[in-house]
Amino acid sequence: MSAAVDRAVVEQWIADDPHPGDRAELQALLDAGADTELADRFAAPLAFGTAGLRGPLQAGPAGMNAAVVARAAAGLAAHLVAEGRGGRGVVIGYDARHRSDEFARISAEVLTGAGFAVQVLPRPLPTPVLSFAVRHLGAVAGVMVTASHNPPQDNGYKVYLDDGAQLVPPADRQIEAAIAACGPARELPRSDDWTTLGDDVEADYVTAVVAAVGPARVDPEARRRLVVAYTAMHGVGTTTTRAVFAAAGFADLHAVPEQEHPDPDFPTVAFPNPEEPGAVDLLSALAERVGADVAIAEDPDADRCSVVCGGRQLTGDEVGVLLADALLRRGVAGTYARSLVSGSLLGRVAAGHGQPAAETPTGFKWIIRAGAEDAPLVYGYEEALGYAVSPQVARDKDGVSAALAVALLAADLGTQGRTLLDRLDELAAEHGLHATGQLSVRVEDLTLIADAMARVRARPPVSLLDREVAFEDLRELEPPVDGVRLLGEGVRVVVRPSGTEPKLKAYLEVVVPVVDRADVPAARTRADAELTRLRGEMASALRL
């Protein structure tokens, strides 16, 4: 056995593991002398990151499995009891990934065994339905079993507190400590005296979304006339999204047939993430066949969405600003928030309407908490295709309500012979062309990311695109962020490790002045060239 892992530790985990398949998996590795593999699985337990627990489906403390999920539920229960919230309601949801239903059941058993009144959603449903259900049902907490847009071999465990929002410090650290302190998974008290909910929660969510997003503001005939192509990307969004669009008066969605129904293997995409190259190819092809005015892709748990218009996939920043602009032009007053890695145009557009804009750390757990008593959050977005157009309904990003808002905007513009692309050009003419992009590097060895971050902090670039840039270490913010920012005239770069995937990301932005609407095509060409050059300069600086 390798010195990196103690055989006795592995054997004890096997003895304590309540799942026969997981026990057999570890025993086979032990018998085969798979030292390196076991060392990886026992190096450290999964930690709460940007979106709770997330990791590969594998036995051992570093994976998503029955023992880890049971201990996570027990840790959550212990935390809630310590906070004086024992014995109250907890609602649990799950997606259609491998073992998601099993993990939901285990969580229900452990939380019920700890004295909580547990209610489980009736079938795989979108994450925003769970966020909505927490407050709708008056629960003290919620659990969503999902790995969102991660590869098929992953799963995850999101925890929401009674405000319907994801955990923030110190609750996440406190739950981690409670998990570490709980006993063996096999010995945790369990009960099957929990309740399976009916379809009424999803129906109430649909009603709330339609009421909040407001289809009545758009001509009914324009809604019926709009042609929408759609994909759930093998996830759980189809039924709920169809219900929302039908209730809002739209014609039936044209769905990508190969991707319409849940499939945990995600067979038609390399990664079930609308951001990944090729992920929306089938959607784009369908949109062309049916003559769609707009095409919308949701990720597998339907908390994010991507938009294709005129054959072009819009960036998250472009959709984010379009949705904010639509709300601002309607006179919706309050705080408009974006994450610090998202584009800067939102601030200019909000200021033009006299509304406050906020910049938050990465992740919707921070975005959803932006705003103040006299200027509550009315909209938030992050460039990674996450939007909160109705934060009063779901206190998290919500791809279903965002899809409806996109369709309503497209329908409204269509009555004037304009498209989403036309509105983007108009915004560029008014505020300058803000173009954003990414340099994203996936690694197997996480030390490469740490080394790259150390290099850029030790010797940051002093100029980019031949312009002087100032350096800011984002660890000095409150709360601190593991990232750096480089800012100069018409150029901005933020570098940070991904919170959910083994990636290092550099978020790029250039701003090109625009004289008038006729100047926009030339400005886009210049911006594309500058982004390409900036991507190369940052690749050299990071040496990855």
N, C-alpha and C positions, 0 to 999 in steps of 0.2 A: 504494500500500500504506500502511496506517495506520502511524504511528510506533510503535504499541503492539506491533507484531510485525514482525520482520525477514524480508523475502522470502527471503533466503539461508538463514535458519534453517528455514523451512518447506520449501524445496527440498531441503535436506540431510536433513531428516527423511523426506521422500518417497523420496529415494535410498536411505536406510538401512532403510526399512520392508520387511519380508519378505512382506507380504500384498498381492497385486495389487488386491483390492477396496478396502482401506484407502488404498493409494496413489492410486487413482483418485478416491476421495472427497475427499481433500485437494487433488488437482490440480484438480478441478472447482471447489472453493471458491476456489482461487488464480486460476484463469482467470476466474471470475465477479467477482473483486474483492470478495469477501465479507470485508471487513476486520474488522468487529466479531466475526463468528463465528470467524475465525482467531485474533483477539486472545484470545478466551475460551479457545480450545483450546490456545494456547501460553503462556498467562499463567503457569502453574505446573504441574508434574507432579502426578499424584494422590499424596496423602500417606497414610501409614498412620494410620488413625483408630481409633475404638472397636473396629472389627472388621476390621482390615487395609485393603486397597484396596477401594474401592467407588465406582462412578461410571457415567456414561452410556456406552452402547455407541456409540462414535464414534472416528474416527481422530484421531491427535494425542496429545501427552503428557498431556493432561488427561482422556482417556477410557480406557475399557476396550477394548482392541484387541490384535491379535496382537503388535505390537511392544512395547507396554507389558507384556503378560504374559510375553513372552520375557525381557525385561530384569528383571522381577520374579523370575523363576525363576533367572536368572543371579546376581542379587544375593543371593538366598537361598543358592545354592550357594557363592558366595564367602564369605558369612558363616559358613556351616557349616565350610568348609575352614579359615578363620581361627581358628575355635574348636577345631580339632583333630578335627573330626567328618567329614572327607571320606571318600568311598568307602563309606559305610554306606547303610542303607536309607531310602528316602523313599516314603511312600504318598500317593496322590492320589485325591481324590474329586470329584464334580461333580453339580450338580443338572440340571434339564431346561430351564433358561433358554436364550434365544438365544445361541449360540456357546459354551455351557459345555463341551460335549464337545470342541470345537476347542481351547479354552484349556487343558483338561486334557491333551490330546495335546501341545500345544506345551510345556507345563511338563514333561511326561515326557521329551520329546526333549532339551530343554536341560539338565535335571538329569542325565539319562543321559549326555549329552555331556560333562558336568562330572565324570563318574566315579562317580555314585551308582547304587545298585541300586534302581531305581524299580519300584513296583508300583501299578497303577491299578485302582480298584474297577470291577466289570464293567459297570455301568450307572448311571444316575442314582439316587442313594440319599441318605437323610437325612444332614445334617451330623453328628448324634451318632454315626452308624456310622463316619464318618471319624475322629472323636475317639477312639472305642473302638479302631479299627484301628491307630492309631499305637502304642499301648502293646502291644496284642495281638500285633502283628507285630514288635515290638522295633525300630521305625523311629526314626531320629534326628530326623525331622521329618515333618509332613504338610501338604498343601495341599488346601483345599476351594474349588472354584470355585462361588460362589453369591453372590447379592445378597439372600438371605433374603426379607424381606417388602417390598423396594423395588419401585417401579413396573416395568412390563415392559421399559422401555427401558434398564434398568440391569443391570450385572453386577458381580461382585466376586471377591475373592481373599483367603481367610483362610489364615493361616499358623499352624501348631501346632508346638511343639517336642516333644522326646521324652517329656515328661510328659503329653502329650495335651491340654494347655491352650493357649489363644491367647497370642500374644506380649504381653509387657509390656516397658517400658523397662528397660535400654537396647537390648535386642535389636531393637526396631522401628526405632529411629534408626540403629542400625548397619547394618541391612539397607537402609534408605533410602540411606545413604551408599554402600553397595556397589553399589546399582542405579545411582546417579549416576556411579559410577566405571567401570561396565562399558562395553564398546565398542558399536558399532552392532548393532542387533538382527539384521540380516541376516548379520553375520559371526560370531555366536555358534556355537560348536561344538554339533552336535546328533547324536543317535543314536536309532535306533528299536529298540535292543536292550533294551527294557523289557518288563515282564510284565503281562498282564491277569489279575487275580485271578478266581477262581470265586465261587460263591455261598456258600462256607463261612464267609467273614468275616461276612456278614449273618446267617447261621444261628447263628454263635457269639455275635454281639451279642444276638440274640433270646433265646438260652438264658441269657446273663448277666443281661439285664434281668429276665426272669421270676424267676430265682433271687434277685436282689437285692431286688426289690420285694415278693416273697413272697405270691403269691395263696393259698398253703395256709393262711394265717391267716384267710381268709374262707370261710364255708360254701360248699361246691361248688354246692349247689342255688341259693344266692343269686347266685352268679356266672352260672350258666346262665340264671337268671330275669331278670337285669338287661337292660333294653332300652336300647341305646346308639345314638344318632344321631352321624354322623361326617362331617367333610369334610376333604379334603387341600388344599382351596382351589387346585386346579389344580396342586398341587405333587407332591412325590415320596414322600409319607408313606404312601400307601395300602397297598402291598404289605407293608412292614415292620410297620406298625401292625396290620394284619390278622393277620400271623403271630404277633405278640406276644400279642394278645388270644386267638387260638385256643390257643396254648400255655398260656395262663393259665386256660383253661377257660370262657371266655365264649362266648355265642352269637354268630353272625355279626353284624358291625356293619351298621347301616342307613346306607349312604353316600349323600351327595347326588350323584345321577348326573351332573349337569352339571359337577361339580367333582372327580370321583373320579380322573380320569386327568390326567397332566401336559399342560399347555398353556401355552407361554411367553408367550402374549398375555393370559392371565388374563381371558377375555372376559366373565365374569359379575360382576366386581367392579371398582369404580373404582380401588382399591388392594388388592393381595393381602396385606392386613395385618388380622388379626382385630380389631385395636383400632379400625380405621376405621369410621365410621358406615355401616351397611348391609352390611358385609362378611359377617356371619353370618345375614343374612335368610333365605337358602335353607336353611341348617341349622336355624334356628328353625322354619321352616315344616315341614320334614321331621320334626322332633322332635314337633311337634303331631300330624302325620298318623299317626305310628307309635306314639304314646303313649310316647315315650322317657322313661326315668327321668333321664337325663342326656345332654347333647349336647356334643360335643367338636370344636373346629376346630383344626387345625394350620396353621401358616404354611407357605409353599411349600417350605422346606428342612427342615421338621418339627423344628426345634429349639425352637419355642415352641408353646404351645397355649392356647386360650381355652375357657371352660366356660359352658354355658347350662343352667340348672336352673329348673324351674317357670316357664318363659317369660322368665326374667331372665338377662341376660349378667352373670356375676360379674366383678368387677374382678380385676386381677392380684394386688392385695394380699389380696383375699378368698381366692382360690385358694391364694396363697402361705401364708397363715396356716392354712387348712384342712389342707394337706398337712403342714406342720410340726406342727400339733396332733396329727394322726394318728400321726406318728412318735414324738412325745413321750409320748403315751398308751400306746404300745407299749413304752416304756422305752428308746428308742434314745438313747444317751448320746454327747455330743460337741458340737461347735460348730454353731450355727444362725446362718447369715449372711444378710444382706440388703444391697442397695445403699443408699446414703444418700438416694436419691430415693424409696425405697420406704417404706411405712407403718411406724409405730413399734410396732404391736401385737405383732409377732413377739418383740420384746424382752421384753414383759410375759409372754407365754405361756411362753417358754423359762425365764424366771426363776421362774415358778410351778412349774416342774418341776425347778428346781435346775440348769439347764443354761446354759452360756455363750452369749451372743449377740454377733455381730460386725456392725459397720457398715463397709462398704467403699466405695471410689469406684465410680462407675457402670461397668457392664460385667462380664460373667462372667469375663473374664481376671483380675479382682481377686477376685470372689466365690469362685471355685474355689480360690484360694490362701489363703483365710481359715482360721483354726484354728491349733492348736499341737500339739506332739508329744504332750502329755498330754490334749489335747481336739481331735482331728482333725475336719475338716469332715465332717458327716454330712448336711447339708442346706443349700441356698442358693437364694435366689430374688431376682428383680427384678420390679418392678411391671409392666414391659413384657412380661408373660406368659412369662417365662423361669424354669424351675425345674430344680434338680438334686436329684432324689430318690434317685439312686444314683450319687454322684460317684465311687465306686470303679469304675464301668463306663465312663462317659463324663465326661471332665474338662471339661465345658461344660454349658450348658443343654441339656435333652433333652426335646422335646415328646412323644416316643413313650413313654418311661418315665413321664413325668408323666401322660399320658393313662391309662395303666394304673393308676397310683396313684389317680387321681381315680375311676376306675370301681370299683376295689376299695373305696374309702371309701364310695362311693354304695351299693354292694351290702351292705356291712357295716351301714351305718346303716339300710338298708331292712329288714334282719331285725328291727329294733326299731321299725319303722313311722316312721322319721325320714328326713329328707333333708339334703342339704348346706345348704339354707337354714335348717333347724332348728338345725343345729350352729352356724351363724354367729350365730343369735339367742342361743344358749346362751353362746357366747364373749362376745358383747356384754353379756349380763347379768352375766358374771363380771368382765370387764375394762373395761367402758365401751364405747360404740359408737365405733369408729374408722372414719371415712368418708374416703375419698380420692378425688381427681379431678384433672383436668388443665386447664390453659389451654395450648393448642398452636397456634402461629401459623406457617404455612408461607409462606416468602418467596421471591421470585426474586432479590432483591438482598441478598447476605449482609452487606453493610455495615449493613443495618437491624438485624440481630441484634447486631452489635458496638456500634452506637449505643445500643440498648436496654440492653445489659449495662453500658455506661458510665454511663447515666443512673441505673440502679438502684443502682450502687455509689456514685455521687456524692451521690444524694439518696434513700436507702432509706426506705420507709415506717416511721414510728415507731409506728404502731398499725394493727391489722387487726381487723375485727369489734369495734371499740371496745375492743380489748385492746392493751396495750403489748407491742411485739415487739422483741427484740434482733436485731441484724444481725451476720452472720458472713460474711466473705469466704473462700470455700472454697479460694482459691488459696494460703492459708496452711497448708493441710493437707499432709501428706506421705504419698503423692505429692500434688502440688497438683491441684486440680479447678477448671476454668473455670466457676464458679457461685457463687451466694450463697444463704445460708439465713436465713430470718426465723422466729424462734421465740418464742411466747408461750403463755400459759395456754390449753390446749385448741386451739391453732392452730399450724400449721407450714407453711412454704412454702419450696421450693427452686427456684431459677431457674437454668437452664443451657441452652446451645445443644445441640441433638441432635448425637450423634457420627456419625450415619449418614445423616441427611436434612437438607435446608435448613429447619430448624425451630428456633424458640425455644420452650422448654417451661417452664411453671411447674407444679410438682408440689404439690398442695394436700392438706392434711389437717386435719380438725377432729375433736375428741374430745368426745363428749356423754356426761355421766354417765347411768347407767341404774340405777334402783332395783331392779327385778326383771325377770323374763322378760316379764311383761305390759306393761312400760314400753317395750319395744324398738320397737314400731311408732311410737309418738310420738317416740322419740328419732331414728328414721330420718327422719321428716318434718322435725324440727328440723335434723338434719345436712344434709339436702338443701338446705334454705333457706340454711343458713350457707355451704355450698359455692358455691351460686349467687351469694351476695353476695360471697364471697371472690374468686371468679373475676372479678367486675366490678371489685373494688377493685384487683386485680393488673393487669387490662387497662389501667386508668387509670394505674397507676404505671409500666407499661412503655411506654405510648403506642404500641402497635402495632395 
